[in-house]
Amino acid sequence: MTETTRKRSSATRKTDCPFEVKGTLKDGEWVLSIKNGGHNHEPSDNLLGHPRARRLGADNRQVVEDLSASGIAPRHILASLRHSSPNVLAIAKTIYNERARIQRASLGGRTPIQAFLDGLRENNVHHDYDVDAVGRINRLFFSPQPSSGLLQSYPHVLVMDCTYRTNRYKIPLLHVVGMAGTNLTFTVCCVLFFEK
């Protein structure tokens, strides 16, 4: 992937409108003077097309955070916001952007894999990993604690499947499951193989 292919595609919203206003600060107050009052377009009849108008206030951002933490889908979050505040001009992209901002804040400057490893340590999940010469993880093994007792009780049927590539990075996941006496499955361990 090159630097040019990594850039997000974007488009300008400019219409080369000649309208121009100059603002100057005099004695602590702003004074506006119109340098060119002409326009080359009709006035907007709806603020929905303006990203600034679609921004969420602090109270609505908290609602998005709370509902996202509860596992509510973005379309339902948007419906809830519109129901509780009819003046909200947010669209689905606004909710997705807010959820991305919340996720970035929760990472606290860490990469997703660093946050994942910290979560494994904090929850005392048995794990191990290999790194290459530059410090990148090659393989990551983790096993939830309750499964070790189940594995000792039911070691007879183990199923290993490495077909999952549905994660964000298309990384192969080896998932080992066992079967209990009640015909319910339990996770024995998982291994992620990071491809180069």
N, C-alpha and C positions, 0 to 999 in steps of 0.2 A: 504494500500500500504506500503510495507516494504522498508527499505533502499536499499536492493539489487535489488528489482524490479524497483526502481526509477532510477538506473544507466543506462546510455545510452550504448547500445551495440556498441562495437568498436572492431576493429581488428588491429593487428600490420602489419606494412609494412616492417618489418625487414626480411632480407634474410640471416642473419649471414655472411655477406660479411666480409672477413678479412682485407679489405682495411682500413688503418689507417694513419691519418695525424696529426702531432703535430704542434701547432702554439705557438710561443713565441714572446713577445713584447720586442724589443731591440732598445733603443735610439729612441722611438716614432714610430718605424716601425715594422710591423709584419713580422716574418720570419717563413716560413713553411718548415717543414722537413717531408719526407715520411718515416713512420716507417714500413709499409707493403704495397707494391704496387699491390698485387695480388687481383683479383676479382673472385667471384664464379658465375657471371652472365654476360650476354651480355650487352653492353652499350645501353641506351635507344635511340630509333630512333625517339621518339616523346615526347615532353615535356608535353603533355596534361595529362599524368599520374602523374605528380608531382604537388601537391597542391601549392607549392611555386610559380610555374610558372603561375598558374591560378589566382593569386591575382590581384586585380584591382588597378590601379594607382589612384591618388587623383582626376584627371580629370574625369576618368570613374566612380569613386564612386559618384561624383557629378551628373553625368548623371543619374545614377541609382536612386539617391535621388530625382531628379527633375521629372523623368518619373514616379516613384512610387507615388509621391505626386499628379500627374495628373491622377492616376488611371490606368496606363498602366499595362497590365499583364506581369509577369516575362518573359514569352517566347518571347514577343514582345520587351521587354527591351534588352534581349540577342541578338535578331536579329538586333536591332538598333546598339548595341555596335559592333557586328561583321561587320556590314555594314560600320560604320564610322571608325573603327580601325581593319583592317583585321588581325593584329598581336595579338589581344586579344585572349587568350586561355581559357577564362571563360566558365563554363558550367552552367546549370540551377541551380545547388546547390550553386554555387558562388553567383548568384543573390539573391536566397532565404536567404543565410547567410548575405549578405549585407543589405537586407531589415530588417532582424531581428536585426542587429546591429543598424540600423537607428531607429527602434522602441524602442530598449532599451535606446538609447540616448535621445529620445523624452520623455520617462518616467522620466528621471532625477532622478533615484533612487527610484521612487515611484512604488507601485504595480499598476497593471492595474485598480483596483477598486478605488484606491486613485486618479489616474489621471482622471478617469471617474467622480468622485465626484467633483474634482477641475473644470473640464469642465462644469459641471452643474452649479456650483456657478458662474463661470466667465461669462456664457451666461444667467444668471438670469432665469434658468429653475426651476420651482417650483418642489421641491423634498423633500422627507422625508425618513428616514430609521430607523430600529430597530437594536440594537446590543445585543449580548448575554453577559454573565458574563466576558468573556475574550476579548471582544471588536470586535468580528467578526460580520459582518453584516448578519442578518437573512432575512430581507425583505427590498427591495428598491423600492420606489414609485417615479415616475417622470412624469411630464405633461408639454408639450411644451406650451408656453404662447399664441400663436395664437389660439390654440384649445379652450381656455376658452370662447372667443367671439363666435366662431362657435358653441360651445355646448349650449350657451344661445340662439342662433338663431335657432338651429336645435336639440332640446333635445328628439325628438320623437323616433328615431331609434338608438339604441346602440347595438353593437355586441361585445360579449366578447369571446375571444378564448385563451385557455391555452394549446395548443398542441405543441407549439414551444419548441424543445429541440435541436435545430441545432447549438447552440452556443458552444464555445470551452469547457465549463465546463458542458454541458448538463443540464443547469439550466432551470427550467420551467419559462416561460415568459407569464404573463397574459397581453394580448393586448386588449385594449378597443378602438373601433373605432365607429365613428358616421357617418351618411350619410347626406350630404347637399342636398339642393333643386335641385342641378344640377346632382344628382346621383353620385357624387364623394365622396369618403370616406376621413375622416380626423382622426388623432390619438387624442383620448381624454386623455389617460394616459397609462402607462405601469407599471407593477409590476414584479420585479424579486424575486423569492423565492429561497433562498440559502439553499440547503439541507445539512444535517449533515452526 
